[in-house]
Amino acid sequence: MNESVRKNHHQTWDSDLKKRRRLATVLCLALISIPGLLAGGEELTLERALNIAFQNSPTIRQAGYSLVTSERNLMAQQAGLKSQFSLAVTPYRTSSSRVFNDLLADYNTQTQTKSEGAFTIRQPIKWTDGDVRVTNTFNWTEASSSAAGGEKGSGFSNTLSINLQQPLFTYNRTKMQIRELELALENTQLNYAIQKLSIERQVTQQFLNLYYSRMSIQISQEELNNATESLDIIQSKVDAGLSAREEFYQADITRDNSLAALENLRMQHENSLDTFKMLLGIDLEALIDVSADIQKTIVEVDLDRAIDYGLENRMELRQRDIEIQYALNDLIVAGAENEFKASLQAGFGLTGTNEELDKIFDSPNSDYLIALTLDIPLYDWGQKKHLLAASRAQIDSANLSAEDEIKSIKSEIREAYRSLMNQKRQIEIAEKSIKNAELTYDINLERYRNGDLSSKDLQFYQLQLSQQRLSLVQALINNRLALLDLKIRTLWDFETNQSILDELDELSELED
């Protein structure tokens, strides 16, 4: 009786187990179909992902806005150096006021009606920081005064004049403003290029991480297939009475664990895809996945040449030079504080007046003005001395930063070079290890089929093979990232053996 009950129990267990296996198979097929659903969207290559990021990334767009601002500010300043034309018109103006007349020693009422227009041409002089103005003023005036019996008088007046305003014995503020705007634009361009490199690093790293995640899913799927195959083998052995039922239960647990691991990897992949979409600046609902073929790429690099490329091309060094130039400009401004300076003003004009318009220049009056103004500081309580000392300290600080930047660049390149050489060795080790793991798994799979190895022991060799395959994928990815890091540190592409500055310029021109 007990034997019959135990037999029925095993039959019930086997029936439930088959149902679970069918359910697991359906779930497995559903998981396998997910890449097909994603393929209905777009499979991004690294090049395509970078192009999207360069167009949509908030960081790049912000840097682009700063670049436009700097460009427009410089263009506005340069436009201000051209001839400026202005017209001021007062079509009608009337007034009445009670004023005291000194000649009459009495109050009188004055009434005035006036129409006036002034046309001015202003020409800044960049090389001398001067200013030339040509002005023509035309007006018609009608006035009356109670002191003159209330009689009205009217007439036309026209004044044509040319005036020069020229500062002397001081620095050229116009040229300095232009130079500082040019430096600001160059600094913004450098920052824009640096942001591009930063985005390239981030996108490449996340893209390759997604590739690693996808390969992990693929390898995990292979583990599941191997576990299913092992389960089928032990099932036939148990049915034939060649193996204990415990072996079947252990193999089923192994298969369930493989399925659970595959589900976790799928979930992590989807989460990483969302993070990647945010980096690219695209909608989270977009259906995308990554497509790549990471090949073994071994590039020979000379460390001394790499350092030379970095010191020659790194944009941070030019930014330090710009900081030094700003500090030198501040020194000039500080030196002009409480300085002795002068201003020359010269003007000449013709003024014609007449009651009749066509006779306005019959007897014009010549006007002129020549003035030299001197500004002589007497005592400033040491203000200028302190400002100069502060500016000199700022220059020393900028020079020190430039020296530290050079050391930092050399250190970064040396570190990137060592990392690249290390990854080369890691790839060689991973390739050898995966060959040994494959041979070991094949041998032990045959032992398992012959009943000389348990399913638990076989699982160990399965995991070992999977880990070695992932190690090779990770080594290839790390090698790719190390090569990119060296490229960014030196601004030199060692794969194509050319500078990447031209490539960055071409990208900027395409976006413009």
Secondary structure, DSSP 8 states (H G I E B T S, - for coil): -HHHHHHHHHHHHHHHHHHHHHHHHHHHHHHHHHHHHHHTSEEE-HHHHHHHHHHH-HHHHHHHHHHHHHHHHHHHHHHTTS-EEEEEEEEEEEEEEEEEETTTTEEEEEEEEEEEEEEEEEEEETTTTEEEEEEEEEEEEEEEEGGGTT-EEEEEEEEEEEEEEEEESS--HHHHHHHHHHHHHHHHHHHHHHHHHHHHHHHHHHHHHHHHHHHHHHHHHHHHHHHHHHHHHHHHHHHTTSS-HHHHHHHHHHHHHHHHHHHHHHHHHHHHHHHHHHHHT--TT--EEE------------HHHHHHHHHHH-HHHHHHHHHHHHHHHHHHHHHTTT--EEEEEEEEEEEEEESSGGGTTSS-EEEEEEEEEEE-----TTHHHHHHHHHHHHHHHHHHHHHHHHHHHHHHHHHHHHHHHHHHHHHHHHHHHHHHHHHHHHHHHHHHHTTSS-HHHHHHHHHHHHHHHHHHHHHHHHHHHHHHHHHHHHTEETTTTEESHHHHHHHHHHH-
